[in-house]
Amino acid sequence: MLRGGRRWLTALIVIGVGGVFVVFLGLQGPMSFSTSRDVVRVGPYQFGTQEFERVRARREAMLQDQLGDQFDARALRDALDDVATRELVQEGLLASAAEEMGLQVTKREIEQLVLSEPGFRDEGGRFDRERFEAFAEYNYGSQRAFMEDRRLALLAAKMVSLLSSQPEVSPGEAREVVRRELEEVRIATVEVGIDSDGEAPEIGEEAIQEVLTTRPDQVAQRYHERNAEFNRPERVRARHILRSVSRDASPEEVAQAKADIEAAAARIAAGEAFEDVAREVSQDPGSQANGGDLGFFARGQMVPDFERAAFALQPGEISEPVRTDFGFHLIRVEEREEAVSRPLEEVREQIAADLLREEALRDRARAEADRLAAAIRGGQSLKEAGAAQGLEVSSDFGVRRSPNGFVPGLGAAPELLAAAFALEPGESSPEVFEVGDRFALVQVVERSEPTEEQIDERVEAKREELLEAKRNLRTQSWLDAREAALRESGDLVVNTAAIERR
């Protein structure tokens, strides 16, 4: 809650641009003309900062409703800007294409849309013109601007409808997908990992110098990959206790929060463990369960007042109550790490030696996996070969096909999973699969097919799911192609400077 990173970005993208239908059939698109500096221009449409802020505010409200107390407007600032800009671009792409194809929105359609808005009706359910006019004037500057906004949104919706009307999914196609999804195989696996804790091979100076001479780019790449190890700023690891109160809270609320944090400080001074008090009274949902532990952080990662207090403490010291935008804190520093700065020239021999050691360990693991594969080709099952070599064979467990090829205990292993569904019961694959830093082999123990009744229960829902996926894929592919073409012709311009200056 205190960090300034772009937290919840994935959630934001899912909510903000997770589907073209959600974005554009909500009929909440931006205006087709600008009343301020242009942020986006798509063909004949210009969207200014006023339109941008309106779209952004709507997306921010949606996300805040979704995340509740975990919403962090500062951490999500850039992500919200990206989502709002993207929505303006897509709105312009759809609406301009609709007009090029001759699609139109009649005055009657706009009127019907306005009349159907619940927010424009009085308590008796009748259209309230004064309420409508007040809303349009306040949010859009004029009724004309509001109506033009709705016209553009309807144009975009018509284009989406046209794009999504073409894909089809047959019942037979949906049936085959359901059958494949419900099919299950029970498998056994053997993993051979790189034993970094085992006896490491000796690396000679001559070999190190050869790597430095013949593979300097690889050594430099490893240095950049391990940059956090060789170059890092001063860091502290701290715990905190938070009693929440906003900056604009009443004097009584502020006084109560301060009294709460002072009471927590008194308990700690009397001998109670800081982490125990944090678990009981802290109001930070991100660290309360961990006794207030925030882990290591560098300067610039926390809000300023909190950061200044934390970096002024030595390990074991506890701060006085610290006020931030989140409330009052007690902070205890657990550890400090001094800044580290080691240039490539200083550590390149270490990196070369580590690289050779990793390769030797990997070669050793691969050789062990290859011996298993050879035994399988010689007629043994994986279980027999694994037992003969003293390797652990996983217990039999069921798996189904999945988009990412997830296998329990292994993680994402799509090639291994695909091979499992190609094997017959009792059959072992002699192929060695690389799964991260491990090598794995698989044996199918049993296969089970779904019944016709199980398939029948899911066919219609799966058909709708596949149809929606096809529609979204087609629409997104069309949007990507149109965006690329308009960018190349200069008819699509995004002015990020206008956003940064706002």
PyMOL commands that set and color helices and strands:
alter all, ss='L'
color gray80, all
select helices_A, chain A and resi 9-17+20-25+49-70+77-100+107-116+118-120+129-140+143-164+171-182+205-214+216-225+227-230+251-269+274-281+288-290+304-311+344-377+382-388+414-422+452-489+496-501
alter helices_A, ss='H'
color red, helices_A
select strands_A, chain A and resi 38-42+45-48+184-193+231-232+235-244+293-298+322-324+327-337+340-341+397-399+406-407+411-412+433-435+438-448+492-494
alter strands_A, ss='S'
color yellow, strands_A
deselect
rebuild
show_as cartoon
